[in-house]
Amino acid sequence: MNRTEKCFICGRSTENGLDVCPDCFSRLPDCCKEKYTKLTQEEKRLMITSPLWQMRINANEPHKSYGNKLSLYPDKGVLFFSGNYISLENIDNIEFKQKVTNVSKNRKEALVSLDMYATIKTHTPRLSITEKIGVTNFVLKEGENLPFNTYKNLQAQINNWKKPVKVPNMTYYEACTLYMLQTGYTKEDLSQRRKRLLKVFHPDQKGEEDCAKKINMAYDILKTYAK
């Protein structure tokens, strides 16, 4: 009989010999899933639970996309990278590199393919992770040089970021756990859960003030995504 392993973060059952459950695993950046065994438990825990890695963004927030793997939300101070919405407060440096993968020549020009990569260095935890963000194809005429890195302006904007970012003290995942809700909940569901929780934990009901603050904090996070 196989022994059931428990996720070291949430305690639910794990799969495929991992030490985290499928839900927690899905919260890791895509490029880190491929190198999962090289991560320490503390690095996994921080990326899965820290608000710095789990920022929530509405679909209608103003942003600029660079393909389908990289987007900048300047008003929120958030970078979408490798499947995660990461606070710019957590990015010490970002660097873009291009690599020639194919050159097809004819008489006076060449068709060149470039793979584009982005590497970010974070401080919580201290990591350097790289993701392939796209492929660029262009015609290079005789006597021309390779184009300069097209991400130069974005790289400077992120690395010179000065605007303070308001990072929540609770992740969306933690808020859903507190309210015992899954995605697809309605405003009515959320309101009813809040009333029930405050009825028990509000200071006026001999509850703890910190508990009431967490209930209200979770409500502020969840109400944006209610149906």
C-alpha positions as CSV (number, residue, x, y, z in Angstrom):
1,M,0.0,0.0,0.0
2,N,1.5,3.4,-1.1
3,R,1.9,6.0,1.6
4,T,0.2,9.3,0.7
5,E,2.5,12.3,0.8
6,K,1.3,15.6,2.1
7,C,2.1,19.0,0.5
8,F,4.6,20.8,2.8
9,I,2.7,24.1,2.2
10,C,-1.0,23.4,2.5
11,G,-1.1,19.7,3.7
12,R,-3.1,18.4,0.8
13,S,-2.2,15.2,-1.1
14,T,0.7,15.3,-3.6
15,E,1.1,13.6,-6.9
16,N,4.0,12.3,-9.1
17,G,6.4,12.1,-6.2
18,L,6.5,15.9,-5.6
19,D,6.5,17.5,-2.2
20,V,3.7,20.0,-3.1
21,C,0.1,19.4,-4.3
22,P,-0.9,20.1,-7.9
23,D,-2.6,23.4,-7.0
24,C,0.6,24.8,-5.2
25,F,2.8,23.5,-8.0
26,S,0.7,25.4,-10.6
27,R,1.6,28.7,-8.8
28,L,5.2,28.4,-9.6
29,P,6.7,30.3,-12.6
30,D,6.6,28.0,-15.7
31,C,10.4,28.0,-16.1
32,C,10.8,26.9,-12.5
33,K,8.5,24.0,-12.9
34,E,11.0,22.5,-15.4
35,K,13.8,22.9,-12.8
36,Y,11.7,22.0,-9.8
37,T,14.1,19.5,-8.2
38,K,16.9,22.2,-8.2
39,L,14.8,24.5,-5.9
40,T,15.0,24.6,-2.2
41,Q,11.8,24.2,-0.1
42,E,12.2,27.8,1.0
43,E,12.4,29.1,-2.6
44,K,9.3,27.0,-3.5
45,R,7.4,28.3,-0.4
46,L,8.2,32.0,-1.2
47,M,7.3,31.7,-4.9
48,I,4.0,29.9,-4.1
49,T,2.8,32.0,-1.2
50,S,4.5,35.4,-1.3
51,P,2.3,38.3,-2.5
52,L,5.5,39.5,-4.4
53,W,5.0,36.5,-6.7
54,Q,1.2,36.3,-6.6
55,M,-0.1,39.8,-7.5
56,R,-3.6,39.9,-8.9
57,I,-4.4,41.9,-12.0
58,N,-7.8,42.6,-13.7
59,A,-7.9,41.9,-17.4
60,N,-8.8,45.5,-18.2
61,E,-5.8,47.0,-16.4
62,P,-3.8,49.2,-18.8
63,H,-0.6,47.3,-19.9
64,K,1.8,46.7,-22.7
65,S,2.3,43.2,-24.0
66,Y,5.5,41.9,-25.5
67,G,4.2,38.6,-27.0
68,N,2.1,36.3,-24.9
69,K,4.8,35.6,-22.2
70,L,5.7,39.1,-21.1
71,S,3.5,42.1,-20.1
72,L,4.2,45.3,-18.1
73,Y,1.4,46.9,-15.9
74,P,3.0,50.3,-15.1
75,D,0.1,51.6,-13.1
76,K,0.2,48.6,-10.8
77,G,4.0,48.0,-10.8
78,V,3.6,44.5,-12.0
79,L,5.4,42.3,-14.6
80,F,3.7,39.3,-16.1
81,F,6.6,36.8,-16.6
82,S,6.7,33.1,-17.0
83,G,3.0,32.7,-16.1
84,N,3.2,34.8,-12.9
85,Y,2.3,38.4,-12.0
86,I,5.4,39.6,-10.1
87,S,5.7,42.8,-8.2
88,L,8.4,45.1,-9.6
89,E,9.4,45.6,-6.0
90,N,10.8,42.1,-6.1
91,I,12.9,42.5,-9.3
92,D,16.4,43.6,-8.7
93,N,17.4,43.4,-12.4
94,I,16.0,42.2,-15.8
95,E,18.2,41.5,-18.9
96,F,17.2,40.6,-22.4
97,K,19.3,38.6,-24.8
98,Q,18.9,37.4,-28.3
99,K,20.4,34.3,-29.9
100,V,20.7,33.6,-33.7
101,T,19.1,30.2,-34.3
102,N,18.9,30.1,-38.1
103,V,20.2,32.0,-41.1
104,S,19.0,31.3,-44.7
105,K,21.1,33.2,-47.3
106,N,20.5,34.0,-50.9
107,R,22.4,36.5,-53.1
108,K,22.1,39.8,-51.4
109,E,20.1,39.1,-48.2
110,A,19.5,36.6,-45.5
111,L,16.5,35.5,-43.5
112,V,17.5,35.5,-39.8
113,S,15.7,33.9,-36.9
114,L,16.4,35.1,-33.3
115,D,15.3,33.5,-30.1
116,M,14.6,36.2,-27.4
117,Y,15.3,35.5,-23.7
118,A,14.6,37.4,-20.5
119,T,16.4,36.8,-17.3
120,I,15.1,38.3,-14.0
121,K,16.9,38.5,-10.7
122,T,14.7,38.6,-7.6
123,H,15.4,39.2,-4.0
124,T,12.6,37.2,-2.3
125,P,14.0,34.6,-2.7
126,R,17.3,35.4,-4.3
127,L,17.0,33.8,-7.7
128,S,18.0,34.2,-11.3
129,I,15.5,32.7,-13.7
130,T,15.4,32.7,-17.5
131,E,12.5,32.3,-19.9
132,K,12.3,32.2,-23.6
133,I,9.8,34.9,-24.5
134,G,9.6,34.7,-28.3
135,V,11.1,34.3,-31.7
136,T,11.8,37.1,-34.2
137,N,12.3,36.6,-37.9
138,F,13.6,39.4,-40.2
139,V,15.4,40.0,-43.5
140,L,19.0,41.2,-43.2
141,K,20.2,42.9,-46.4
142,E,23.8,42.8,-47.5
143,G,26.0,45.2,-45.4
144,E,23.4,45.6,-42.6
145,N,24.1,44.6,-39.0
146,L,21.8,42.6,-36.6
147,P,19.1,44.8,-35.1
148,F,19.8,46.2,-31.6
149,N,17.9,44.5,-28.7
150,T,14.3,45.6,-29.2
151,Y,13.6,45.3,-25.5
152,K,16.2,48.0,-24.6
153,N,13.5,50.6,-23.5
154,L,11.6,48.0,-21.4
155,Q,14.8,46.8,-19.7
156,A,15.6,50.4,-18.7
157,Q,12.1,51.1,-17.5
158,I,12.0,48.1,-15.2
159,N,15.6,48.5,-13.9
160,N,15.1,52.2,-13.2
161,W,11.7,51.7,-11.5
162,K,11.2,54.2,-8.7
163,K,7.5,54.3,-8.1
164,P,6.6,52.5,-4.8
165,V,4.3,49.5,-5.2
166,K,1.6,48.7,-2.7
167,V,2.0,45.0,-2.1
168,P,-0.8,43.3,-0.3
169,N,-0.1,41.4,2.9
170,M,-2.2,38.5,1.8
171,T,-2.3,36.5,-1.5
172,Y,-5.4,35.7,-3.4
173,Y,-4.8,32.1,-2.6
174,E,-4.7,32.8,1.1
175,A,-7.9,35.0,0.9
176,C,-9.7,32.1,-0.9
177,T,-8.6,29.7,1.8
178,L,-9.8,32.0,4.6
179,Y,-13.2,32.4,3.0
180,M,-13.3,28.7,1.8
181,L,-14.1,29.8,-1.7
182,Q,-13.1,28.6,-5.2
183,T,-13.0,30.6,-8.4
184,G,-16.4,31.4,-9.8
185,Y,-17.9,32.8,-6.5
186,T,-20.5,35.5,-6.6
187,K,-20.6,38.9,-4.8
188,E,-23.5,37.4,-2.7
189,D,-21.4,34.4,-1.8
190,L,-18.6,36.6,-0.7
191,S,-20.8,39.0,1.3
192,Q,-22.5,36.1,3.2
193,R,-19.2,34.5,4.1
194,R,-17.9,37.8,5.4
195,K,-20.9,38.3,7.6
196,R,-20.6,34.8,9.0
197,L,-16.9,35.2,9.7
198,L,-17.2,38.6,11.3
199,K,-20.1,37.4,13.4
200,V,-17.7,35.0,15.1
201,F,-14.4,36.9,15.0
202,H,-15.3,40.6,15.3
203,P,-14.0,42.2,18.5
204,D,-17.6,43.2,19.5
205,Q,-18.3,39.4,19.6
206,K,-15.3,38.8,21.8
207,G,-13.2,37.9,18.8
208,E,-9.6,39.1,18.1
209,E,-9.0,42.3,16.3
210,D,-6.2,40.8,14.1
211,C,-8.7,38.1,12.9
212,A,-11.2,40.8,11.9
213,K,-8.5,42.7,10.0
214,K,-7.6,39.6,8.0
215,I,-11.2,39.0,7.2
216,N,-11.6,42.5,5.8
217,M,-8.3,42.3,4.0
218,A,-9.3,39.1,2.3
219,Y,-12.6,40.6,1.4
220,D,-10.9,43.6,-0.3
221,I,-8.8,41.2,-2.4
222,L,-11.7,38.9,-3.3
223,K,-14.4,41.4,-4.1
224,T,-12.6,42.5,-7.3
225,Y,-12.9,39.0,-8.8
226,A,-16.5,38.2,-7.7
227,K,-18.9,37.4,-10.6
